[in-house]
Amino acid sequence: MPSFIEVAPDSHFPIQNLPYGVFSKQGSTERHIGVAIGESVVDLAVLEDVGLLDLPELLESHPFKQPTLNAFMALGHVAWIAVRSRLQELLNADTATLRDNAELLGRVLSLRKDVTMHLPMEIGDYTDFYASRQHATNVGTMFRGADNALMPNWLHLPVGYHGRASSIVVSGTDIIRPMGQMRPNPEEPPVFGPSRLLDMELELGAVIGAGNKLGTHIPIEKAGEHIFGFVLVNDWSARDIQSWEYVPLGPFLGKNFATSISPWIVPYDALAPFRLAGEPQTPDAGNPAPLPYLRQQEPRCLNLELDVLLETAQMREQGMDAHRISQSNTRYLYWSPEQQLAHHTVNGCNLRSGDLLASGTISGETPDSYGSMLELTWRGANPLAMPSGEERKFLADGDRLVITGHAQGDGFRVGFGNVEGTILSATE
C-alpha cells in the first residue's frame, strides 16, 4: 500500500499507520487535528472543509474542527474505521485527488519539523496499572523477598491506581525535580527536600475512544472497540517520596508531579497485525484461570519493540548520542489492555472519551529489558555506566530521557515516534 508521499523504510509513520495528533503551525496558536505520514502532517480540518471527509459515519459532527480529538474518538469504532479507510485511499499512490492538486496539497500538508505538537486529547481521568509480571516480581523481590514477590491478588486481577490527569504533559516538556517528604534513614525523622531517587517508567497507554454509562460495564469481548489507540508513556517517579508516603493508600506525590506521553495516538487498527499470544493464563501453565469477565481469547498481546535512551548533560556537551539503557517489548505484559479496561468498568465505573489507561512499567526477563532505573540498577546497587564515564543510579539534573517504540512489518514500521523529557533542578 504505497503512498504518493515519500516515506523512508525506517519511518514510524507509513500509510499503514496514520497516527492522530494535535498540532499548531508556526506563528499560530490555533490547534489543528492531523495525521502523520513520513515527514509530513495531513491537516484533517482542511480535508473536512473541502468535503473530502464527508462520510455518513461522521453525521455532520465536524469532529476535526476541534482543538482535541475527543469529539472524533467519542463517535466510536465504526467512524474510526471509515475515516482511516478514507485517509488511506486519499494518500494512496494511485489516487489523484490530492496527488495531482498542488494547491490543495499545499494547504493540507505541513512538515512535522515545522509544527508544534500538543496533548492530543483532553484527559479527564488517568489510571495506571501494574500489568508486567516481571516488573511486579522485581519490585516485590526487592522489598519483600523472592518468596513473597507477588501479592496474592496479582495473578487474579489487573492491579491499578488512579493517577493525576492534570499533570500529564506532551513529549518535550521539561520535568522539574519534585520536592517532598522522604525518610532516607529509618532511624531518624523524615526530611523535606528535592527527590534524590528520581526515576522513569517505560509504559504503554491505551486511549479510550467511546466510553460507557455509569452503572454499566464493558465486556471483555467488546473492550477492544472502546480503545481508540495507544501512546507511549513515561510515568516519572520519585522513589524516595513514594516509599515513605505510599503506606497504606498507595502512590501519591511520588507519582503525580508529571507523566509524559507521546504526541501521536497510533490507532488500534494499525496495530492489529502485530498481535501475539501472551503468557498462558491457565492452570496447566502454573497460572490461575481469570474469572470469566477477564477471560480473553488469544492473541492477547502486542508485539512492540521498545527502547529507552539516556543522554546526560555531559554527553550533550561532548556531542555524544543518547545511550540505550533498556530494550523491552510489550509482549511482556501479563494483563492486556482489554483486560485492564474490562476490570476497570466491571463495577459500573464510567470511562469517558480521552481517558488514559497506562500499563505500568514494562519489564522483560533479562536485566537489559527492565523498564525502570529502580530495576536496571537494582535500587542503586549496580549503577549504569554511561559512555561519558559517568554513572547513574537514578536520574540527575540535566538528564534527557527518551522512550521510543514500533512494530516491525514486512518492509515498514508502525511506530509512535518518541516521548522525551529533560530533568530540571527543583524549584525550592
C-alpha positions in Angstrom: 0.0 0.0 0.0 2.4 2.7 -1.2 1.7 6.4 -0.7 2.5 9.2 -3.2 4.1 10.9 -0.1 7.7 9.7 0.3 8.2 7.6 3.4 11.5 6.1 4.4 11.6 2.4 5.2 12.5 3.1 8.8 10.0 5.8 9.3 7.5 5.2 12.2 4.7 6.8 10.1 3.9 5.0 6.8 0.5 4.8 5.3 -0.1 1.6 7.3 0.0 3.7 10.5 -1.6 7.3 10.1 -1.5 8.2 13.8 -3.6 11.1 15.0 -2.3 14.2 16.8 -2.9 17.8 17.5 -0.6 20.5 16.2 -0.2 24.2 15.6 1.6 25.9 12.7 4.5 28.3 13.0 3.3 31.8 14.2 -0.2 30.5 15.2 -1.8 29.3 18.4 -4.7 27.7 16.6 -4.7 23.9 17.1 -5.4 21.5 14.2 -6.1 17.8 14.1 -3.8 15.9 11.8 -2.3 12.5 10.9 1.4 11.9 10.4 2.8 10.3 7.3 6.5 10.2 6.7 7.9 13.6 7.5 4.6 15.4 7.0 1.3 16.1 8.8 -2.0 16.0 7.0 -4.4 18.7 8.2 -7.8 16.9 8.7 -9.7 20.2 9.2 -8.7 21.3 5.6 -9.8 17.9 4.2 -13.1 18.4 6.1 -13.5 21.9 4.7 -13.2 20.8 1.1 -15.6 17.9 1.6 -13.1 15.1 1.3 -14.2 13.7 4.7 -18.0 13.9 4.1 -18.7 10.4 5.5 -22.1 9.2 6.8 -20.4 7.9 9.9 -19.4 11.5 10.9 -23.1 12.5 11.0 -22.4 16.2 10.3 -20.5 16.4 13.6 -17.4 18.2 12.2 -15.1 16.4 14.6 -11.9 17.8 13.1 -12.7 21.4 13.6 -11.8 20.9 17.3 -8.7 21.6 19.4 -8.6 18.0 20.6 -9.5 14.5 19.3 -12.2 13.8 22.0 -15.2 14.6 19.7 -13.9 12.3 17.0 -12.9 9.5 19.4 -16.4 9.6 21.0 -18.0 8.7 17.7 -16.9 5.1 18.1 -15.2 2.3 16.2 -17.3 2.4 13.0 -16.4 6.1 12.5 -12.8 5.4 13.2 -12.6 2.7 10.6 -14.4 4.8 8.0 -12.1 7.8 8.4 -9.0 5.6 8.4 -10.1 3.9 5.2 -10.8 7.2 3.5 -7.4 8.7 4.5 -5.6 5.7 3.2 -7.5 6.0 0.0 -6.7 9.7 -0.4 -3.0 9.2 0.4 -2.6 6.1 -1.8 -0.2 6.4 -4.7 -2.9 5.5 -7.2 -5.4 8.2 -6.0 -5.1 11.5 -7.9 -7.4 13.7 -5.7 -4.6 15.1 -3.6 -1.6 13.8 -5.5 -2.4 15.9 -8.6 -3.8 19.1 -6.9 -0.7 21.1 -5.9 -2.8 24.0 -4.5 -4.8 21.8 -2.2 -1.8 19.7 -1.2 0.0 22.8 -0.1 -2.9 23.7 2.2 -3.2 20.1 3.5 0.4 19.2 4.2 2.9 20.7 6.7 6.3 19.3 7.6 6.4 17.7 11.1 9.6 19.6 11.9 7.8 22.9 11.3 4.8 22.3 13.7 4.4 22.3 17.5 2.7 19.2 18.9 0.2 19.4 21.8 -1.6 16.9 24.0 -3.8 15.1 21.5 -6.8 14.7 23.8 -8.4 16.3 26.9 -7.7 13.7 29.6 -10.5 13.6 32.2 -9.1 10.6 34.2 -5.9 8.6 34.3 -5.4 5.1 35.6 -2.0 3.4 36.0 -1.9 -0.4 36.1 0.8 -2.8 37.2 0.4 -5.3 34.4 4.0 -6.6 33.9 4.7 -9.7 35.8 8.4 -9.3 35.7 8.3 -5.8 37.0 5.9 -6.7 39.8 8.2 -9.6 40.7 11.3 -7.5 40.6 9.9 -4.8 42.9 8.3 -7.3 45.2 11.6 -9.2 45.5 13.4 -6.0 46.4 11.1 -5.1 49.2 9.5 -8.3 50.4 11.9 -11.1 49.2 11.6 -13.6 46.4 9.1 -15.9 48.3 6.6 -13.0 48.7 7.3 -11.1 45.5 3.8 -11.2 44.0 0.9 -10.2 46.3 -2.0 -12.8 46.5 -4.3 -10.8 44.2 -1.8 -10.1 41.4 -2.5 -13.2 39.2 -6.2 -12.8 39.6 -6.8 -9.2 38.5 -5.1 -6.2 36.9 -3.9 -4.2 39.8 -4.1 -0.4 39.3 -4.5 3.0 40.9 -5.9 6.3 39.9 -3.3 8.9 38.8 -3.4 12.7 38.3 -4.6 13.8 34.8 -3.8 17.4 35.3 0.0 16.7 35.3 0.1 14.7 32.1 2.3 16.5 29.6 3.2 16.0 26.0 6.7 14.8 24.9 9.3 17.6 25.0 8.0 19.2 28.2 10.8 19.7 30.8 10.3 17.9 34.1 11.1 19.8 37.3 12.6 17.6 40.0 9.8 17.3 42.7 10.1 18.3 46.3 8.6 16.2 49.1 8.9 14.3 52.3 11.4 11.5 52.5 12.8 9.3 55.2 16.3 8.1 54.0 17.3 7.0 57.4 14.6 4.8 59.1 16.1 5.6 62.5 15.6 9.3 62.1 12.6 11.6 61.4 11.6 12.4 57.8 13.2 15.3 55.9 11.9 17.7 53.2 13.7 18.5 50.0 14.3 17.6 46.4 13.8 13.9 45.4 17.2 12.2 45.3 15.9 9.0 43.7 14.1 10.3 40.5 13.1 7.5 38.1 11.4 6.9 34.8 8.9 4.1 33.9 8.5 2.6 30.5 4.8 2.2 29.8 2.2 1.8 27.1 -1.0 3.9 27.3 -4.4 3.0 25.9 -6.6 6.0 25.0 -10.3 5.5 25.5 -12.4 6.4 22.5 -16.1 5.6 23.3 -16.8 5.2 27.0 -19.7 3.6 28.9 -22.5 4.9 31.1 -22.2 5.0 34.8 -23.6 1.7 36.3 -22.7 -0.3 33.1 -19.7 -2.3 32.3 -17.8 -3.1 29.1 -17.5 -6.9 28.4 -14.1 -8.3 27.5 -15.4 -9.2 24.0 -16.2 -5.6 23.3 -13.3 -3.9 25.1 -11.1 -3.5 22.0 -13.8 -1.5 20.3 -13.6 1.1 23.0 -9.8 1.6 22.7 -9.1 4.3 20.1 -5.4 3.8 20.1 -2.1 3.9 22.0 0.6 6.3 23.2 4.0 5.7 24.8 4.0 6.8 28.5 6.8 7.7 30.9 5.4 7.8 34.4 8.1 9.8 36.2 8.5 8.5 39.8 10.2 9.9 42.9 11.1 6.6 44.6 12.2 8.2 47.9 9.0 10.2 48.2 7.0 7.2 47.1 8.5 4.7 49.6 7.8 7.0 52.6 4.2 8.0 51.6 2.6 5.0 50.0 1.5 3.1 53.1 -1.4 2.4 53.4 -3.1 4.0 50.4 -0.6 3.7 47.6 1.1 6.3 45.3 0.6 10.0 45.7 3.1 12.8 45.5 5.9 10.5 44.3 3.9 9.9 41.1 1.6 12.8 40.4 4.1 15.6 39.6 4.5 14.6 35.9 3.6 11.9 33.4 4.8 12.3 29.8 3.1 10.9 26.7 4.0 10.7 23.0 2.1 13.2 20.8 0.8 10.7 18.2 -2.0 8.3 19.0 -1.4 5.1 17.0 -4.8 3.6 16.0 -5.5 0.2 17.4 -6.5 -1.0 13.9 -2.9 -0.1 12.7 -1.5 -2.5 15.4 -3.9 -5.3 14.7 -1.4 -7.2 12.5 1.1 -7.3 15.4 -0.9 -9.2 18.0 0.5 -12.4 19.5 -0.2 -14.8 22.3 0.6 -13.8 25.8 1.7 -15.9 28.8 -0.9 -18.6 29.2 -3.4 -17.7 31.9 -4.2 -21.4 32.6 -3.6 -23.8 35.4 -1.6 -26.2 33.2 0.8 -23.3 32.7 1.0 -22.7 36.5 -1.3 -19.7 36.5 -4.8 -19.4 37.8 -7.5 -19.0 35.2 -9.0 -15.5 35.4 -12.6 -15.1 36.4 -15.0 -15.3 33.4 -15.3 -11.5 33.0 -11.5 -11.3 32.4 -11.1 -14.3 30.1 -9.8 -13.1 26.7 -9.2 -15.2 23.6 -5.7 -15.1 22.1 -3.9 -13.3 20.6 -3.9 -11.1 23.7 -0.7 -9.1 23.5 1.0 -6.6 21.1 4.5 -7.1 19.7 6.0 -3.6 20.1 9.8 -3.2 20.3 10.6 -0.5 23.0 13.9 1.3 23.6 14.9 3.6 26.5 17.7 6.0 25.9 19.5 8.3 28.3 21.5 11.5 27.5 23.4 13.2 30.3 24.2 16.9 30.2 27.9 16.0 29.9 27.2 13.7 26.9 25.3 16.6 25.3 28.2 18.9 25.8 30.6 16.4 24.3 28.3 15.8 21.3 27.6 12.1 22.2 24.4 10.3 21.1 21.9 9.2 23.7 22.8 5.8 25.2 20.3 2.9 25.2 19.8 1.7 28.7 16.9 -0.7 28.1 15.3 -2.7 25.3 12.0 -4.3 26.0 8.7 -5.3 24.4 5.0 -5.1 25.2 4.6 -8.8 24.9 5.9 -9.0 28.5 2.6 -7.6 29.8 0.6 -10.3 31.6 -2.6 -8.3 31.6 -3.8 -7.0 28.2 -5.3 -3.5 27.6 -8.7 -5.2 27.1 -8.5 -7.0 30.4 -7.5 -3.7 32.1 -10.5 -2.0 30.6 -12.9 -4.8 31.4 -11.8 -4.8 35.0 -11.9 -1.0 35.3 -15.6 -1.0 34.4 -16.8 -4.2 35.9 -18.1 -2.4 39.0 -20.0 0.1 36.8 -17.3 2.8 36.7 -17.8 5.0 33.6 -14.9 5.7 31.3 -15.0 8.7 29.0 -13.5 9.7 25.7 -9.9 10.8 26.3 -9.3 8.8 29.4 -5.9 7.2 29.7 -5.2 3.7 30.9 -1.4 3.1 31.3 0.1 -0.4 31.5 2.5 0.2 34.4 6.2 -0.4 33.9 7.1 -2.9 31.2 10.0 -5.2 32.2 11.3 -8.2 30.4 13.0 -11.3 31.6 16.6 -10.0 31.4 18.2 -7.1 33.2 18.7 -5.2 30.0 15.0 -5.3 29.4 13.9 -3.8 32.7 11.7 -0.7 32.4 12.8 1.5 35.3 16.1 2.7 36.8 14.9 1.1 40.1 15.3 -2.3 38.4 18.1 -1.5 36.0 20.4 -0.5 38.9 18.6 -2.8 41.4 17.9 0.1 43.9 21.2 1.7 43.0 23.4 -1.3 43.9 24.5 -1.7 40.2 25.0 1.8 38.7 24.7 2.2 34.9 28.0 3.0 33.2 27.5 5.8 30.7 29.8 6.4 27.6 30.9 9.7 29.1 32.5 7.9 32.0 29.7 8.9 34.4 27.5 6.5 36.4 23.8 6.7 37.1 21.8 5.1 39.9 18.8 7.4 39.3 18.2 10.4 37.1 20.3 13.6 37.6 19.5 17.2 36.7 20.2 17.8 33.0 19.5 14.2 32.0 17.2 13.7 29.0 15.3 10.5 28.8 13.9 9.2 25.5 11.4 6.3 25.0 10.7 5.1 21.5 8.8 2.1 20.1 7.5 0.5 17.0 6.1 -2.7 15.5 8.1 -4.2 12.6 6.1 -5.1 9.5 7.3 -6.5 6.2 9.2 -3.6 4.8 7.6 -1.0 7.0 7.2 0.1 10.6 4.2 1.2 12.6 5.7 3.4 15.4 5.0 6.1 18.0 7.9 8.4 17.5 9.4 9.5 20.8 8.3 10.6 24.3 11.1 12.5 25.9 11.7 14.9 28.8 14.7 16.7 30.4 15.2 16.9 34.2 15.4 20.4 35.6 16.6 21.4 39.1 13.9 21.6 41.8 12.4 25.0 42.4 12.7 25.4 46.2 
